Amino acid sequence: MENKNLSPHEPVLREGGPTPSNATAEPAAAFTPGPWHLCHHLESAEKDASCPCGYRGGIWGSDGEHVVCEMGSTLVVGEEGLCPPRYPRPVELANARLIATAPELLAVAQRYEAWEANLVLHGRWEATGDGLPTLTEDLYDEMMELQALRNAAIAKATGQ
């Protein structure tokens, strides 16, 4: 979507994103709802190395009964060439953390989009002389909450 006639600070909402009638509506999920959890193999390199079972690890849905995805099949001696090439195990562990954080990252992005729509679409875009919005106390408080959720998701994804 190209907007050639916008001022530098004019808001642009995503096509198909929030509108005045759906800014707070939850989208229908076409994926397994979160939070997702790492099996013990993927929680740390130490736990992975201490288990002799050979399972590569999985990411479990919030029900704890269904696997969202697996990081690979069990290693079978003599069949190594039958599987696609694998990343080194530390990279697999990092990938697993990122994948397991996908629901939280999406939720933060969706809440931010609704927050932005609330700012823009519901008359709270109180432009100052420089064209930037003035936040109400409620919008500021929600922005601080979104930052905390974002920081928690980043920490989970990066293992910090």
Residue frames as qw, qx, qy, qz and C-alpha x, y, z in Angstrom:
[[0.000, 0.891, 0.454, 0.000, 0.00, 0.00, 0.00],
 [0.467, 0.149, 0.025, 0.871, 1.68, 3.20, -1.16],
 [0.140, -0.889, -0.405, 0.163, 0.81, 6.51, 0.51],
 [0.539, 0.306, 0.080, 0.780, 2.63, 9.27, -1.33],
 [0.071, -0.682, -0.140, -0.715, 0.58, 12.15, 0.06],
 [0.677, -0.625, -0.374, 0.110, 1.02, 11.48, 3.78],
 [0.097, -0.890, 0.335, -0.295, 2.71, 13.87, 6.15],
 [0.368, 0.426, -0.784, 0.261, 5.75, 12.35, 7.89],
 [0.120, -0.105, 0.805, -0.572, 3.72, 11.57, 11.05],
 [0.692, 0.017, -0.088, -0.716, 0.35, 10.62, 9.57],
 [0.560, -0.184, 0.785, -0.192, -0.73, 7.15, 10.75],
 [0.567, 0.266, -0.608, -0.488, -1.07, 4.29, 8.30],
 [0.713, -0.173, 0.570, -0.370, -3.05, 1.24, 9.39],
 [0.184, -0.168, 0.924, 0.292, -2.53, -2.21, 7.95],
 [0.576, 0.065, -0.407, -0.706, -5.01, -3.17, 5.25],
 [0.724, -0.185, -0.645, -0.156, -7.35, -5.71, 6.80],
 [0.316, 0.030, -0.657, 0.684, -6.32, -4.53, 10.27],
 [0.055, -0.512, -0.677, 0.525, -8.46, -2.89, 12.94],
 [0.043, -0.491, -0.391, -0.777, -11.32, -0.61, 11.96],
 [0.304, -0.331, 0.302, -0.841, -13.60, 1.40, 14.25],
 [0.833, -0.187, -0.095, -0.513, -15.90, -1.64, 14.49],
 [0.968, -0.051, -0.238, 0.064, -13.29, -4.34, 15.14],
 [0.198, 0.764, -0.472, 0.393, -10.33, -2.60, 16.83],
 [0.372, -0.473, 0.689, -0.404, -10.61, -4.80, 19.91],
 [0.939, 0.088, 0.005, -0.333, -11.98, -7.97, 18.30],
 [0.513, -0.430, 0.728, 0.148, -9.95, -11.14, 18.63],
 [0.510, 0.413, -0.571, -0.493, -9.13, -12.78, 15.29],
 [0.972, -0.044, 0.071, -0.221, -10.15, -16.38, 14.73],
 [0.330, -0.611, 0.704, 0.147, -7.16, -18.61, 15.39],
 [0.871, 0.380, -0.233, -0.205, -6.11, -20.93, 12.59],
 [0.475, 0.430, -0.692, 0.332, -3.23, -22.28, 14.68],
 [0.652, -0.375, -0.614, 0.241, -2.77, -23.96, 18.04],
 [0.234, -0.906, -0.006, -0.353, -3.38, -21.38, 20.76],
 [0.431, 0.380, -0.592, 0.566, -0.51, -20.63, 23.11],
 [0.055, -0.808, 0.573, 0.122, 1.33, -20.65, 25.29],
 [0.901, 0.269, -0.340, 0.016, 3.56, -23.32, 23.82],
 [0.598, -0.696, 0.396, -0.044, 6.09, -25.17, 25.95],
 [0.400, 0.580, -0.708, -0.034, 9.45, -26.79, 25.29],
 [0.945, -0.215, -0.248, -0.011, 9.89, -30.44, 26.19],
 [0.633, -0.723, 0.192, 0.197, 12.68, -31.03, 28.69],
 [0.788, 0.112, 0.283, 0.535, 15.20, -31.82, 25.92],
 [0.361, 0.647, 0.228, 0.632, 14.89, -28.29, 24.55],
 [0.377, -0.907, -0.186, 0.007, 14.90, -26.35, 27.82],
 [0.203, -0.871, 0.429, 0.128, 18.68, -26.29, 28.02],
 [0.566, 0.536, -0.626, -0.030, 21.80, -27.89, 26.56],
 [0.142, -0.362, 0.833, -0.393, 22.43, -29.55, 29.94],
 [0.702, 0.106, 0.513, -0.483, 19.01, -31.25, 30.03],
 [0.767, 0.520, -0.229, -0.297, 19.39, -32.24, 26.38],
 [0.383, 0.545, -0.737, 0.114, 22.80, -33.85, 26.98],
 [0.287, -0.297, 0.786, -0.461, 21.73, -35.63, 30.16],
 [0.800, 0.170, 0.344, -0.462, 18.94, -37.65, 28.52],
 [0.270, -0.311, 0.844, 0.344, 20.02, -40.87, 26.75],
 [0.626, 0.402, 0.617, -0.255, 16.72, -41.50, 24.90],
 [0.377, 0.030, 0.617, 0.691, 17.80, -39.90, 21.59],
 [0.184, 0.801, 0.568, 0.046, 14.57, -37.91, 21.15],
 [0.395, 0.307, 0.112, 0.859, 15.31, -34.58, 19.48],
 [0.029, -0.326, -0.438, 0.837, 12.59, -32.68, 21.33],
 [0.031, 0.585, 0.679, 0.443, 9.22, -31.19, 20.67],
 [0.108, -0.084, 0.188, -0.973, 7.21, -28.07, 21.32],
 [0.067, -0.416, -0.900, 0.111, 3.97, -28.85, 23.12],
 [0.193, -0.586, -0.360, -0.700, 0.68, -26.99, 22.89],
 [0.262, -0.445, 0.377, -0.769, -0.91, -25.42, 25.95],
 [0.873, -0.242, -0.085, -0.414, -2.89, -28.62, 26.63],
 [0.328, -0.584, 0.737, -0.091, 0.37, -30.53, 27.23],
 [0.778, 0.092, 0.610, -0.117, -0.97, -33.44, 25.18],
 [0.727, 0.628, 0.251, 0.119, -0.31, -32.40, 21.57],
 [0.556, -0.302, 0.274, 0.725, 2.97, -31.59, 19.86],
 [0.314, 0.854, 0.046, -0.413, 2.96, -28.35, 17.85],
 [0.653, 0.665, -0.362, -0.005, 6.20, -29.30, 16.12],
 [0.897, -0.332, 0.143, 0.254, 9.21, -31.54, 16.60],
 [0.051, -0.863, 0.413, 0.288, 12.81, -30.54, 16.18],
 [0.399, 0.494, -0.737, -0.230, 13.64, -33.74, 14.34],
 [0.921, -0.113, -0.296, -0.226, 13.36, -37.46, 14.51],
 [0.762, -0.544, 0.347, 0.056, 15.14, -39.80, 16.85],
 [0.215, 0.695, -0.655, -0.204, 18.65, -40.52, 15.66],
 [0.970, 0.005, 0.227, -0.093, 18.95, -44.06, 14.34],
 [0.336, -0.579, 0.643, 0.372, 22.44, -45.37, 13.83],
 [0.404, 0.053, 0.811, 0.419, 22.95, -46.27, 10.18],
 [0.248, 0.709, 0.631, 0.195, 20.05, -44.09, 8.96],
 [0.232, -0.617, -0.084, 0.748, 21.69, -40.66, 9.34],
 [0.111, -0.147, 0.516, 0.837, 21.70, -40.02, 5.59],
 [0.001, 0.496, 0.821, 0.282, 17.94, -40.59, 5.27],
 [0.133, -0.834, -0.425, 0.326, 17.09, -37.31, 7.01],
 [0.336, 0.865, 0.039, 0.370, 17.62, -33.77, 5.70],
 [0.498, 0.247, -0.407, 0.725, 20.72, -31.99, 6.99],
 [0.463, -0.771, -0.427, 0.098, 20.33, -30.61, 10.50],
 [0.042, 0.857, -0.235, 0.456, 21.54, -27.44, 12.14],
 [0.358, 0.218, -0.733, 0.535, 24.01, -27.81, 15.01],
 [0.407, -0.515, -0.743, 0.131, 22.19, -28.66, 18.25],
 [0.188, -0.404, -0.330, 0.832, 22.73, -25.21, 19.89],
 [0.185, 0.043, -0.348, -0.918, 21.04, -23.63, 16.86],
 [0.401, -0.347, -0.785, -0.320, 18.16, -26.13, 17.13],
 [0.334, -0.486, -0.640, 0.492, 17.70, -25.20, 20.79],
 [0.027, -0.310, -0.046, 0.949, 17.63, -21.48, 19.93],
 [0.283, -0.106, -0.604, -0.738, 15.18, -22.14, 17.06],
 [0.375, -0.424, -0.824, 0.008, 12.95, -24.10, 19.44],
 [0.180, -0.459, -0.448, 0.746, 12.83, -21.18, 21.91],
 [0.133, 0.192, -0.235, -0.943, 11.86, -18.81, 19.10],
 [0.358, -0.210, -0.760, -0.500, 9.18, -21.16, 17.74],
 [0.343, -0.453, -0.777, 0.272, 7.74, -21.74, 21.21],
 [0.099, -0.426, -0.277, 0.855, 7.43, -17.96, 21.68],
 [0.031, 0.226, 0.597, 0.769, 5.46, -17.42, 18.46],
 [0.220, -0.694, -0.666, -0.161, 2.03, -17.18, 20.18],
 [0.353, -0.711, -0.269, 0.545, 3.26, -14.53, 22.64],
 [0.257, -0.223, 0.320, 0.884, 4.98, -12.54, 19.89],
 [0.043, -0.414, -0.677, -0.607, 1.83, -12.62, 17.77],
 [0.297, -0.745, -0.586, 0.113, -0.34, -11.62, 20.74],
 [0.322, -0.574, -0.064, 0.750, 1.89, -8.61, 21.47],
 [0.137, -0.004, 0.498, 0.856, 1.82, -7.55, 17.80],
 [0.157, -0.557, -0.714, -0.394, -1.98, -7.86, 17.70],
 [0.335, -0.755, -0.443, 0.349, -2.44, -5.94, 20.95],
 [0.285, -0.385, 0.144, 0.866, -0.10, -3.23, 19.68],
 [0.039, 0.246, 0.625, 0.740, -2.08, -3.01, 16.46],
 [0.258, -0.710, -0.644, -0.121, -5.34, -2.63, 18.44],
 [0.381, -0.642, -0.216, 0.629, -3.68, -0.02, 20.68],
 [0.214, -0.154, 0.362, 0.894, -2.53, 1.91, 17.62],
 [0.085, -0.469, -0.693, -0.541, -6.01, 1.67, 16.08],
 [0.325, -0.749, -0.529, 0.228, -7.50, 2.99, 19.31],
 [0.333, -0.489, 0.032, 0.806, -5.08, 5.91, 19.17],
 [0.082, -0.065, 0.510, 0.854, -5.80, 6.68, 15.52],
 [0.176, -0.354, -0.758, -0.518, -9.41, 5.65, 14.93],
 [0.355, -0.670, -0.647, 0.082, -11.13, 6.68, 18.12],
 [0.021, -0.925, -0.135, -0.355, -10.29, 10.34, 18.15],
 [0.662, -0.697, 0.057, 0.269, -7.20, 10.15, 20.32],
 [0.656, 0.225, 0.183, 0.697, -4.86, 11.39, 17.64],
 [0.123, -0.958, -0.193, 0.171, -4.61, 14.80, 19.22],
 [0.695, 0.417, 0.018, 0.585, -2.00, 16.32, 16.99],
 [0.381, -0.725, -0.056, 0.571, 0.39, 18.81, 18.48],
 [0.227, 0.866, -0.180, -0.409, 2.12, 21.48, 16.46],
 [0.062, -0.521, 0.784, 0.330, 4.58, 18.91, 15.12],
 [0.702, 0.167, -0.460, -0.518, 1.85, 16.48, 13.96],
 [0.317, 0.112, -0.916, 0.219, 2.64, 13.85, 16.62],
 [0.566, -0.550, -0.527, -0.317, -0.10, 12.39, 18.82],
 [0.203, -0.476, 0.533, -0.670, -0.60, 13.25, 22.46],
 [0.460, -0.139, -0.877, 0.014, -1.20, 10.14, 24.54],
 [0.602, -0.601, -0.050, -0.524, -3.95, 10.03, 27.12],
 [0.352, -0.529, 0.698, -0.330, -3.05, 8.51, 30.49],
 [0.879, 0.056, 0.402, -0.250, -4.94, 5.29, 29.58],
 [0.801, 0.581, -0.143, 0.034, -3.11, 4.95, 26.26],
 [0.135, 0.728, -0.612, 0.277, 0.23, 5.59, 27.98],
 [0.602, -0.353, 0.637, -0.326, -0.51, 2.94, 30.64],
 [0.924, 0.264, 0.239, -0.135, -1.48, 0.43, 27.94],
 [0.571, 0.723, -0.368, 0.125, 1.70, 1.25, 26.01],
 [0.175, -0.626, 0.697, -0.304, 3.76, 0.49, 29.16],
 [0.802, -0.077, 0.528, -0.267, 1.94, -2.85, 29.56],
 [0.848, 0.528, -0.016, -0.045, 2.63, -3.70, 25.91],
 [0.280, 0.754, -0.561, 0.196, 6.31, -2.93, 26.40],
 [0.478, -0.431, 0.705, -0.299, 6.44, -5.31, 29.39],
 [0.890, 0.205, 0.363, -0.186, 4.73, -8.07, 27.36],
 [0.659, 0.708, -0.251, 0.041, 7.12, -7.45, 24.46],
 [0.000, -0.706, 0.665, -0.242, 10.14, -7.63, 26.76],
 [0.694, -0.217, 0.633, -0.265, 8.92, -10.89, 28.33],
 [0.888, 0.416, 0.169, -0.102, 8.39, -12.46, 24.89],
 [0.462, 0.766, -0.426, 0.132, 11.84, -11.38, 23.72],
 [0.292, -0.581, 0.709, -0.273, 13.41, -12.79, 26.89],
 [0.837, 0.017, 0.506, -0.210, 11.62, -16.13, 26.37],
 [0.802, 0.597, -0.015, -0.032, 12.62, -16.28, 22.69],
 [0.391, 0.739, -0.485, 0.256, 16.27, -15.53, 23.43],
 [0.821, -0.174, -0.494, 0.225, 16.53, -17.68, 26.57],
 [0.212, 0.408, -0.385, 0.800, 17.36, -14.76, 28.86]]
